[in-house]
Amino acid sequence: MEPRHLLGIEPLERGEIERILRSARALREVLRGPSKKRDDLRGKTVINLFFENSTRTRVSFEMAAKILGADAINWSASGSSQSKGETFLDTLRTLEAMRPDVLVIRHGASGSAGLAARHLGCAVVNAGDGAHEHPTQALLDALTLEDHLGSLDGKRVAIVGDVAHSRVARSTSLCLRRLGATVVLCGPKTMLPSAAWEGVEMVHDLRQALGEADAVIALRIQTERIGESLFPSAREYARFFGLSRRTLAWAKEGAVVLHPGPINRGVEIEPDVADGDRSLILHQVESGVAIRMAVLLRAAGKLEEDSHG
């Protein structure tokens, strides 16, 4: 079958999102089982092409590929020909000449995964491109929330923090809305998009954002993407926008907490919330491996139900 790119959530209809989630849920049982090995992608090669640092995303893609029987190769910009002046496209074409089946790309420039897909014959999976999209993070967030809330139809999810610089916020907002949730974005004015996102409420008051929320996703401040300080101090940010037992009380009783990681403890989230019984942060990590297994199968044209369309 033809390889299938995953460049973002935006092109995916609800049915396709649900199909990926359904498959990931089944694949997660392999991850939890005594033998973490399948041969679905035996003979296939997956190259993880990371131009930015990563722990969770890179390791989970590598683990997903190996569980499915693929050969996984990790490439990083440090120590590569990029440091000698090789262009992005030349790097891609060089790697494509080695005949990989799937290229997983993380890059600091928005649209980089789409550019790769236009020039390459293998499947391309976007592992985060600039402030544009991070589709597998959105899918794992959706899987985690469904595991604990059931259907997301009618659920209210608050995304709090540095929204303007966050590819996670963009992708997760799209994904959750496709699945029927209401999304509200909250943060300082300097950290919210200058233009409204269609169908999404934006507020600057944390109490207002958390009111009646079934779930809260705290975002890391993207210091590596910010050229200037957008708030007076970490202490002041934590006071007005940080998740703590005090502020979480404004949400629905039992509201769950997510964070894409890495965490700035004491800034966007207090340790007793991050480690508390309402935190799903480690569940997200587990969901990430299952989602990336499903996405790699989809990229190779081998996802369950592919034969039915």
C-alpha positions as CSV (number, residue, x, y, z in Angstrom):
1,M,0.0,0.0,0.0
2,E,1.0,3.6,-0.5
3,P,2.8,5.1,2.6
4,R,0.8,7.6,4.6
5,H,2.3,10.8,5.9
6,L,1.2,12.3,9.3
7,L,2.1,15.9,9.0
8,G,-0.5,17.3,11.4
9,I,-3.9,16.9,13.0
10,E,-5.5,19.5,10.7
11,P,-6.0,17.1,7.7
12,L,-7.5,14.3,9.8
13,E,-11.2,13.7,10.0
14,R,-12.7,12.5,13.3
15,G,-13.1,9.0,11.9
16,E,-9.3,8.7,11.1
17,I,-8.4,10.1,14.6
18,E,-10.7,7.5,16.2
19,R,-9.2,4.7,14.1
20,I,-5.6,5.6,15.3
21,L,-6.8,5.8,18.9
22,R,-8.6,2.5,18.7
23,S,-5.5,0.8,17.2
24,A,-3.2,2.4,19.8
25,R,-5.5,1.1,22.6
26,A,-5.1,-2.4,21.3
27,L,-1.3,-2.0,20.7
28,R,-0.9,-0.8,24.3
29,E,-1.7,-4.3,25.5
30,V,1.4,-5.5,23.8
31,L,3.4,-2.9,25.7
32,R,1.9,-4.1,28.9
33,G,2.4,-7.7,28.2
34,P,5.3,-10.1,29.1
35,S,6.7,-10.1,25.5
36,K,7.1,-6.7,23.9
37,K,7.7,-8.0,20.4
38,R,5.8,-8.2,17.1
39,D,6.8,-8.6,13.5
40,D,4.4,-6.2,11.8
41,L,7.2,-4.1,10.5
42,R,9.9,-6.7,10.1
43,G,12.2,-5.8,7.3
44,K,11.2,-2.1,7.5
45,T,13.6,0.7,8.4
46,V,12.5,3.8,10.5
47,I,14.9,6.8,10.7
48,N,14.3,9.2,13.6
49,L,15.6,12.5,12.3
50,F,15.8,14.9,15.2
51,F,17.2,18.4,14.6
52,E,16.0,19.4,18.2
53,N,16.6,17.8,21.5
54,S,14.1,15.3,22.8
55,T,13.7,12.5,25.3
56,R,10.0,11.3,25.3
57,T,9.3,11.7,21.6
58,R,12.5,10.2,20.3
59,V,12.8,7.3,22.7
60,S,9.1,6.4,22.3
61,F,9.4,6.4,18.5
62,E,12.5,4.2,18.7
63,M,10.8,1.9,21.2
64,A,7.6,1.7,19.0
65,A,9.6,0.8,15.9
66,K,11.6,-1.9,17.7
67,I,8.5,-3.5,19.3
68,L,6.9,-3.7,15.9
69,G,10.1,-5.4,14.5
70,A,11.5,-2.5,12.5
71,D,15.1,-1.4,12.4
72,A,15.2,1.9,14.1
73,I,18.1,4.4,13.4
74,N,18.5,7.6,15.4
75,W,20.0,10.6,13.8
76,S,20.7,13.9,15.5
77,A,22.0,17.2,14.0
78,S,25.0,17.3,16.4
79,G,27.9,15.5,14.8
80,S,26.2,15.3,11.4
81,S,27.0,16.9,8.1
82,Q,24.6,19.7,9.0
83,S,27.4,21.2,11.1
84,K,29.5,21.3,7.8
85,G,26.9,23.4,6.0
86,E,24.8,20.6,4.4
87,T,21.3,21.9,3.6
88,F,18.1,20.3,5.1
89,L,17.0,19.0,1.7
90,D,20.4,17.5,0.9
91,T,20.3,15.7,4.2
92,L,16.9,14.4,3.5
93,R,17.9,13.2,0.0
94,T,21.0,11.5,1.3
95,L,19.0,9.6,3.8
96,E,16.3,8.7,1.3
97,A,18.9,7.2,-1.0
98,M,19.5,4.7,1.8
99,R,15.9,3.5,1.2
100,P,14.2,4.0,4.6
101,D,10.5,3.2,4.8
102,V,9.5,5.9,7.3
103,L,11.2,9.1,8.2
104,V,10.3,10.7,11.6
105,I,11.3,14.3,11.7
106,R,11.5,16.9,14.4
107,H,12.7,20.3,13.3
108,G,12.6,23.9,14.7
109,A,11.1,25.3,11.5
110,S,7.4,25.3,10.9
111,G,6.5,23.4,7.8
112,S,9.7,21.3,7.7
113,A,7.8,18.0,7.7
114,G,5.6,19.1,4.9
115,L,8.6,20.2,2.9
116,A,10.1,16.7,3.4
117,A,6.9,15.0,2.4
118,R,6.8,16.9,-0.9
119,H,10.4,15.9,-1.8
120,L,10.6,12.3,-0.6
121,G,9.1,9.0,-1.6
122,C,9.0,7.4,1.8
123,A,6.4,8.1,4.5
124,V,7.0,11.2,6.7
125,V,5.8,11.5,10.3
126,N,5.9,14.9,11.9
127,A,7.4,14.7,15.4
128,G,7.1,18.5,15.9
129,D,7.9,21.3,13.5
130,G,8.5,24.7,15.0
131,A,5.4,26.2,16.6
132,H,3.2,24.6,13.9
133,E,2.1,21.1,14.9
134,H,3.0,18.0,17.1
135,P,0.3,15.5,16.0
136,T,1.4,12.5,17.9
137,Q,1.4,14.5,21.2
138,A,-2.2,15.5,20.4
139,L,-3.2,11.9,19.7
140,L,-1.6,10.6,23.0
141,D,-3.3,13.4,24.9
142,A,-6.6,12.4,23.4
143,L,-6.0,8.7,24.2
144,T,-5.1,9.6,27.8
145,L,-8.2,11.7,28.3
146,E,-10.5,9.1,26.8
147,D,-9.1,6.5,29.1
148,H,-10.1,8.5,32.1
149,L,-13.1,10.6,30.9
150,G,-14.7,8.3,28.3
151,S,-16.1,10.1,25.2
152,L,-14.8,13.6,24.9
153,D,-18.1,14.9,23.5
154,G,-19.2,17.8,25.7
155,K,-16.1,17.7,27.9
156,R,-14.3,21.0,28.7
157,V,-10.5,21.1,28.5
158,A,-8.4,24.0,29.6
159,I,-4.9,24.5,28.0
160,V,-2.9,26.8,30.2
161,G,0.5,28.5,29.6
162,D,2.7,29.5,26.7
163,V,0.1,28.8,24.0
164,A,1.5,31.2,21.4
165,H,4.8,29.3,21.1
166,S,3.4,25.8,21.6
167,R,2.9,23.3,18.8
168,V,1.3,21.0,21.4
169,A,-1.5,23.5,22.1
170,R,-2.2,23.9,18.4
171,S,-2.4,20.2,17.6
172,T,-4.1,19.1,20.8
173,S,-6.7,21.9,20.5
174,L,-7.5,20.7,17.0
175,C,-7.6,17.1,18.0
176,L,-9.8,17.5,21.0
177,R,-12.3,19.7,19.2
178,R,-12.6,17.1,16.4
179,L,-13.5,14.6,19.1
180,G,-16.3,16.8,20.4
181,A,-14.6,18.6,23.3
182,T,-14.7,22.3,24.2
183,V,-11.3,23.9,24.5
184,V,-10.4,27.1,26.3
185,L,-6.9,28.6,26.1
186,C,-5.5,30.6,29.0
187,G,-2.3,32.5,29.7
188,P,-0.8,36.0,29.9
189,K,-1.7,38.2,27.0
190,T,1.9,38.0,25.8
191,M,1.6,34.2,25.6
192,L,-1.7,33.9,23.7
193,P,-2.0,34.0,19.9
194,S,-2.5,37.5,18.5
195,A,-5.4,36.2,16.4
196,A,-8.3,34.1,17.6
197,W,-8.4,30.4,16.8
198,E,-11.6,29.3,15.3
199,G,-14.0,27.7,17.8
200,V,-11.6,28.2,20.7
201,E,-12.2,30.5,23.7
202,M,-9.3,32.5,24.9
203,V,-9.1,34.0,28.4
204,H,-6.5,35.7,30.7
205,D,-7.9,34.6,34.0
206,L,-7.1,31.2,35.3
207,R,-10.1,30.9,37.5
208,Q,-12.4,31.5,34.5
209,A,-10.5,29.0,32.4
210,L,-10.7,26.2,35.0
211,G,-14.3,26.8,35.8
212,E,-16.2,23.5,35.0
213,A,-13.1,22.1,33.3
214,D,-12.9,18.3,33.2
215,A,-9.2,18.4,32.4
216,V,-6.3,20.8,32.5
217,I,-3.2,20.7,30.3
218,A,-0.3,22.7,31.6
219,L,2.2,23.9,29.0
220,R,5.9,24.4,29.5
221,I,7.2,27.9,28.8
222,Q,9.0,27.7,25.5
223,T,12.2,29.6,26.6
224,E,14.1,28.3,23.6
225,R,11.6,29.9,21.2
226,I,11.3,33.2,23.1
227,G,13.7,36.0,22.3
228,E,12.6,38.2,25.2
229,S,11.0,37.8,28.6
230,L,7.2,37.7,28.3
231,F,6.5,37.8,32.0
232,P,8.1,39.6,34.9
233,S,9.3,36.5,36.8
234,A,8.8,32.8,37.2
235,R,7.4,33.5,40.7
236,E,4.8,35.8,39.4
237,Y,3.9,33.5,36.5
238,A,3.4,30.6,39.0
239,R,1.2,32.8,41.2
240,F,-1.2,33.7,38.4
241,F,-1.1,30.8,36.0
242,G,0.6,27.9,37.8
243,L,-1.4,24.8,38.7
244,S,-1.5,24.1,42.4
245,R,-3.9,22.6,44.8
246,R,-5.3,26.1,45.3
247,T,-6.0,26.8,41.7
248,L,-7.0,23.3,40.7
249,A,-9.9,23.6,43.2
250,W,-11.5,26.0,40.6
251,A,-11.9,23.1,38.2
252,K,-14.5,20.3,38.4
253,E,-14.1,17.9,41.3
254,G,-11.8,15.2,40.1
255,A,-10.5,17.1,37.1
256,V,-7.4,15.5,35.7
257,V,-4.1,17.1,34.9
258,L,-1.8,16.6,31.9
259,H,1.6,18.0,30.9
260,P,3.5,17.2,27.7
261,G,6.9,17.5,29.5
262,P,9.5,18.4,30.3
263,I,8.1,20.0,33.5
264,N,9.3,23.2,35.1
265,R,8.3,22.2,38.6
266,G,7.2,25.2,40.7
267,V,6.5,27.3,37.6
268,E,3.7,26.0,35.5
269,I,2.9,23.2,37.9
270,E,3.6,22.5,41.6
271,P,5.3,19.2,42.5
272,D,2.3,17.9,44.6
273,V,0.0,18.4,41.6
274,A,2.4,16.8,39.1
275,D,2.9,13.8,41.3
276,G,-0.6,13.8,42.8
277,D,-3.5,11.3,42.2
278,R,-5.1,13.5,39.6
279,S,-2.0,13.7,37.4
280,L,-2.0,11.7,34.2
281,I,1.5,12.7,33.2
282,L,3.1,9.3,33.3
283,H,0.0,7.8,31.7
284,Q,0.7,10.2,28.8
285,V,4.2,8.8,28.4
286,E,2.8,5.2,28.2
287,S,0.1,6.3,25.7
288,G,2.9,7.9,23.6
289,V,4.5,4.6,22.8
290,A,1.2,3.0,21.8
291,I,0.2,6.0,19.7
292,R,3.6,6.0,17.9
293,M,3.2,2.3,17.2
294,A,-0.1,2.9,15.6
295,V,1.3,5.9,13.6
296,L,4.2,3.8,12.3
297,L,1.9,1.1,11.2
298,R,-0.3,3.6,9.5
299,A,2.8,5.2,7.8
300,A,3.7,1.7,6.4
301,G,0.1,1.1,5.3
302,K,-0.3,-1.7,7.8
303,L,-2.7,-0.2,10.4
304,E,-5.6,-2.4,11.3
305,E,-8.5,-1.8,9.0
306,D,-6.3,-0.4,6.3
307,S,-7.6,-3.0,3.9
308,H,-11.1,-1.6,4.4
309,G,-10.1,2.0,3.6
